[in-house]
């Protein structure tokens, strides 16, 4: 994560009875469980860290917005980095206990995390379910990583087909409302939508949202044609025999300080992305290769220090050791002291305790799996974006 995706606030129709809530979507998940073959890769999409999510919500309230619900979403999957999601929920609920929280997820690891998410204030779940038959899933997914490593696709889709129904049941048992969100990919799952609705209704889901596949404007050759409105209405009619079903267009998102608001364009606000200062001009990075941000902070034995040289370009300045494990929170206090001149630390993952301690010392922990050079460049205001690894 190198820049902040300023989310789109919108009037959202709730699946439970059609009541409207003013919902703010927060992109809090940096890492994905999967990728659909036909969905474009958004190289600019970034996740906001827990502290940044709280700041963004506060900014909206300060501008007079009336927000009744917050949805924790991508660009990745909130259950893929569950500690980040739980820390975000803790911060938001502590400050705004009356807000309703929802999570959008593929559903992997949903069964094991349902109770803890409900206890943290989540009252509704949107499950991204595009198939309930493995043969259909095998044609849709490019890859699925249930954990940190990609597994053979047939093995991963079988796991997904098993875990998604159990996630529905677990979230319902935990007291959450469950909405199934299915994207229609013509020629691949359009004749499968009613089966998804029937299967998910049997598992206890409350409602369904149908989204049409849309080709990216930048695509020279369209991989698929978008379904027409007649097709979408026909699919809605079939799915509605099993679940309350609504149609919606694919959500749009924008990056920048001229964020859309509940009342139209809002005045520019200070970016939530951390910036260098005279007292803190440098960035700390944990990496096993020196090329990519690929380590959990707790696994690092040293940090790479990047900062501006005399001509203003950011470069590698040196390394500093990470204190040995075993000393609890004092380890992170010691690291924070060592990184006194750093405004941010880049890691592939980090626990709640070090994140909290480092941020207390003015060091924002940013989660990313991008390459170092482009990520650092963006933090210093450059035009390059961190390139995502393809594997």
Buried (B, 14 or more C-beta within 10 A) or exposed (E): BBBBBBBBBBEBBBBBEEEEBBBBBBBBBBBBBBBBEBBEEBEEBBBBBBBBBBBBBEBBEEBEBEBBBBBBBBBBBBBBBBBBBBBBBBBBBEEBEEBBBBBBBBBBBBBBBBBBBBEBBBBBBBBBBBBBBBEBBBBBBEBBBBEEEBBEBEEBBBBBBEBBBBBBBBBBEBEBBBBBBBBBBBEBBBEBBBBBBBBBBEBBBBBBBBBBBBBEEEEEEEEBEBBEEEBBEBBBEBBBEBBBBBBEEEBEBEBEBEBBBBEEEBEEBEEBBBEBEEEBBBBBBBBEEEEBBBBEBBBBEBBBBBBBEEEEEBEBBEBBEBBEEEEEEEBBBBBBEBBEBBBBBBBBBBBBBBBBBBBEBBBBBBBBBBBBBBBBBBBBEBEEBBEBEEE
